Every structure is written in C-alpha cells, then in structure tokens.
Amino acid sequence: MRPSKPARRPANDDGHKRRRQMNEIETAPDLLASDPVPQPRKIPFEFPEDLDPQWIPGEPELVAMLNGASLTMPYLEPFLIRTMRAAVERLDDGDIKEQGRAFNTQEQHHFQAHRRFNALLKRKRYPELAAVEEQMKASYAKLSRRSLRTRMAYTAGFESMTLGVTKWLIEERIKLFAGADPRAVSFVLWHMVEETEHKRVAYDVYCALFKPTFINGLARMLGVFHGSFDVMRFAMRGYKVILKKEGRWGRVRSRLRLAQWMWAFVSYVFPFLFRAALPGHNPRRERDPQWVTDWLGGYARAEPGVVPLVDTLHPEMPVPFPVRS
C-alpha cells in the first residue's frame, strides 16, 4: 500500500495567499501600517490686485507654465474629490476611510485657493482662459461617467506625477523663484507640500478597493499616464493662451526658453511616472524632500492662522518658520 501524500496547504492559508499575491502584477500596500493622517490646512493666502500675473520677474515662459497648471486645479481636484468620496463609501476599513476624507479636505482647500488665484489672472490680464476652463468642465463631466476603477486609476496616476513636480519645485526653488512674488510662491509650495503628505492615499484606496489581479494592476498602470497626460494637455492649452496674449508664442527665442523649462519639468517628473507604472509600485518608497519635512514640522509648531510666506530674496529660500533650537 502506497503511503498517502501530505495534505496540501489550504488555498485560503494566510501565508500561501500572501506569497501568491506577491507574484501578482500589483501588490496591495500594508493597510495595517500606522500611516499618519494628512492634516488639512486652510491657509488664508491673499491674491490682491497688486499681485502681477507675471509674478516671476524675467521668466514669462515659466510663469505661463505654472499659471497654466493652476488653471486646471478647480476642475481636476473636484473630480478627484468626487472619485475619492465614491471609493471610500465602498470600503469598510475605518483607517483608510479617514485617510480618504483627509485627502478630500486638503484637495478642497487647494482648488478653492487656485480658483481665487485664477480669477485674478483672468480679471487682470487673461480673460481668454475662460474658454480653456469650459473645455475642462466638459472633459471632466465626461470622465465622471467612466467606471470607478478608471476614475480611481486616474486619481492615483495623477498623484504619482505630483511627487515629481514637488521634487522639481522644491529642489530647484532658488533657480525657479528667486526674487518672485512670495505670495504666489508660498501658495504654490504649500500645495506641493500637502501633495507629498497625502502621496500614498489614492494608491491605498485603489488597492483596497480593487483586488491585486492582472487587470486591476494594468488599469492602475494606464491610469498613471492617463491622469498625468490629461492634466498636462490642459495646462499646455492654458500656457499657450497666456503666451499668445503676451505676444511671445510666435517668437523663436520664447519657444526655445519654453522648451528648456519643459525639459527641466520632464527630467524630474518622468522618472516618477516610470516607477509608478511598474508592478509592485508603492509611493511610500519615494523619499520626501527635507524642505517638505521641515515645512510640515514648522507649521505644526506655528501660531494658529499663520500665513507662511517664503522669503524669495533669501539665498537659500528656507522654510518660512523659525528654526528649532
């Protein structure tokens, strides 16, 4: 009589399941990890009439790029909020739900500030930007009818791009913003700091909602490029309108300068997009710039209601808080 074979490990064994999932195209994050909840900060930045839409002296192409990006936020971020709200309503995990709600509150504060800033741009110099806004309004209404998986993949994909943008704006801040209007600079950098703070939330919600299968992993990878390039195309339409109004779009010298700034942007952002599209990607592995960490720590110790204005004339452009002794 032949000896019986050892009993096979049950298919639902935790260890076996974990090893099997590690071999999938997408690996879910450790949702039990004690990640800090992002802290919404409604900072009362002001954009008075004396703020020049050309707020970086001598760099009209760079300003056009940044103003074009700002134009997208009051249309992009409400879409992200609606998507995140629909996603967390389907989850049972209280920690993930709390993270998602904090993400939404931060994004709400961001787009409200951008809407006020953009109103100044249109009122003072670029009313033609309203046509681009109408295009975005229609585009996001159409995108809102897509499946929740597509919308969450778009959300997580765009958030992966912001990590590269933050790295560029923070690490190159002296080159980019020396002598610029501190009200605009500080508002932009605050937004980037908080994008870094909630960098993992959209990814976590996507992985919690959609099982780690090949199809779901592929959808998330496609979302990296869908979300990022979709926002970039509208930002490009915005800066084209601005440069035309300034009489620079048809100048070879201006287009070459624009190409230089675009290359600087791409060289920082595209490595993040590439890594985000890889199987097993986890945004927790992306290291935060020290300036971001210092800003978050400084704000936590600051007096309530403070408006953190960066000193753009300082040779190092430090965080706008006293250094801890």
N, C-alpha and C positions, 0 to 999 in steps of 0.2 A: 504494500500500500504506500503510495507516494505521499511524502509529507505535505501538509497544507501550506499554501503560501501565506506570508504575513499579511495581515489585514491592511488594505490600502488606507491612506490617510483620508479622512472625510473631506469632501470638496469644500465644506464650509469651515475647515480648520483655520484659525486666525493666522498662524504662521505661513501656511501654504498660500492662503489668499493674499497675504502681503507680498510674498515673493512673486506670485503670479501678476499682481498689479504693477510691480516694479518693472516687469517686462512689457507692459503696455506702452503705447506711444505717449501717453500722458500719465504722469504720476501725481496723484492728489496731494496737496500740502498737508502737513500735520496740523489738523484743525484743532487739536487739543493744546497746541502751544499757546503760551500766555502772551500773545502779542498785545502791546498797548493799544488802547482805543484812540484813534485820531481825535484831536481836540479842535473843534470848530472855534475860530477866532473872527469875530465880526469887527474888523478894524475900520474905523471911520476915516478912510482916506478921502481927501478932498481934491476935486479937479476944478478949480476956479477958472474964470475967464482969462486970467493972465498966464495960464499954462499953454505954452506953444505946442501945437500938434507936431512940430518938428523939434522934439524935446531932447534930441542928442545933437549938439552943435557939430556941423560939418559932415554928418553922416546921414543924408536923406534916404539912401537906399536901405540902410539898416533900420531906420525908423519906420520906413514903409513896410518892411517885413514884419516888424513887431506889432505895428498898428493893424496890419492885415490879419495877424494871428489873433489879436484882441477882438477883432470884428466877429470871429467865429464863435466866441465863447458864449454869448447869450442864446445861441441856437444849439450848439453842441451840448453844453452842460445840462440844460433842462432835459434833453434827450437821455443823457447818462442817468440823471436822477430818476426819470420815469422808468427806465430799464432796471435800475438797481432796486427800486421800490417793488416792481413786479416780481423780481427774482427773490428777494428776501421774504416776501409773503409766502413763498412756497417752501421755505426752509423751517426746520424745527429747532435747529441749533441756536440757542439764545445768544451765544457769544458772536457768532457770525452775523446774526441779525443786528446786533448792536453796532458791529463794525460797519455794516452797510448803511445804517441810519446816520452814523457819524460822517461817513463818506458823503452822503447826500447833503448834509448840512454844510460841510465845507464847500462842496461844489455850488450850493445855493449862494453862499456868500461871495464866491468867486464871480459867478456870472452877473450878479447884481452890481458888483463894483465895475466889471467890464462894461456893462450896459451904460452906466453913468459916464465912464471914460469915453466910450464910443459916441455917446450923444454929444460930447464936447467936440470930438473930431468932426462930426457931421455938421454941427452948428457953426463951427468956426471956419472950416475950410473944405470939407469933402462931403457935401450933400449927396453926391453921386454914389456913395457907398450904400445908400438905401436900396439900390437895385440888386446889389450882391446879397443883401440881407433877405430880400424877397426870394431869391434863388435858394438860399439856405433854408428858409422857412418851408418851402415846398419840398426840398430834398429830405429834410428830417421828418416831415409828415409822412412821406412815402416810406422811409426807412422804419418808421414806427409800426408799420403794418407787417413787417417781417417777423419771423419766428423769434421767440425769446432767446433761443440758442444763438441765432445770428446776431441779435442785438447785444447779448452779453459778451460774445466773442469780440464784437466791435468795441465795446466798452473796455474790456481787458486789453485789447490790442492798442487802443489809443493811449491808455495809461502807461503802457510799456514805452511808448515814444516819449512821454513827458520826462522820463528818467534821463534820457539823453539830452533833452532840451535843458533840463535843470543843470546837468553837469556842464554844458556849454555856457549857459548864462552865469553860473556861479564861478566856475574856474576861470573864465575869461572876463569877469566883470570889470576889471580895471581897463582892459583894452576896449571893451564894448561901451562902458558907461562913464568913463572919466569925464567930469565936467557936465554931465547930463542933469536934467531937472530931477532932483531927488524925490519929488512926489510921484513921478511916473516910475522911476527906477524901483523905489521901495515897494510900490504896489505890485509891479511885475515879479520881484523877487519873493515877496510874501506868498504869492500864488504858487511859485515854483517850490518853495519850502514845503507847503502843505501837500503839493502833489507827491513829493517824496515821502512825506509822512504816511500817506494812505496808498503807497505804491502796491501793496500786496492785496488790497481789499477786493478789487474787481476780479482778480485772479482766483482768490479763495472762494468767492461766491460762485464763480463759474465752475470750479472743480467740485464744490459741494453740491451743486445742482445737477451737474451732468457727469455721469459715471465715466471712469477712465477707459474709454474704448477708443478704437482707432478713429471712428467717425467723429467723435466729440473732440479728440485731440487735433484732428485735421481741421475741424471747424475753428478751433481756437487759433491755430497757426494762421489760417486765412484771415481771421479777424485782426491779427497784428498788422497786416498790410492794408486791409480794408479800412479799419479805423484810422490808421495813420495817414494814408494817402488821401482819403476822403477829406480830412480836415486840412491837409496841406493844399489841396486843389482850391478850396475856397479861400484860404489865406493868400494864395497866389493871385486869385482874382481881385482880392482886396488891395494888395500892394500894387497891382497893375493900374487900378483906378487912381490910386494915390500918386504914383509916379507920372501918370499921364497928366493929372491936374497940375503937378509941379513942373511940367514941361520937360521931363527927363526921360520918359520911356523911349523916345526915338534917338537919344544920344548914345553913341557907341561907348563913350567913356563911362557913362552912368550904367549901362548894361554890363560892362566888364566889372565895375565895382559891385554890382548886384550879384554877379556870378561868383566873385570872391567871397562875399558873405554867405551865399548859398552853399558854397563848398565847405566853408567853416562849419555851417549848420549840419550838413550831411556827414562830415567826418566824425562828428560827435554822436549824432543820432543813429546812424545806420548800424553801428556795432550793437547797439541795444536792441534794435529791431531783429537783427540776425539771431542774437542769443534768445530773444523772446520767442522766436519761431521754432526753436529746437525742442525736440521731445525732452521731457523732464525739466523744462524751464521752471524756475521759481524766482520771482522778483526779490525774495529775501536775500538772495546771493549777491545782489547788486549793492555795492558799498555806497553809503551816503557820503556826500562831501562834508568835510569837517565844518565848513561855514554853515551848512544846514543844521547840523547838530548844535553848534554854538548859538544859532538864531533861536532854535526851539528852547534851549536851556535859558537863554537870556530873556525871552518873552515870558517864560514861566515864572521868573523872579521879578518881572517888571511890575510897576504900579498898574492897577486896572485902568483900562481906557487909553493906554499909551498908544501913540501913533509912531511906529518905528521907522524913522526916516534915515536912510543910509547917507553917509557923508561922501558924496561923489567927488569931492576935492581931496579927500584923504588919499595918500599914495598907496595904501593897502586896502582901502574901502572895507573896513571891518564891519562886523555885525553892529547894528545900531543900539547896543545895550552896553552898560558898564561892564568891564572885565571883572570877573570874580577873583577876589584876592585870596 
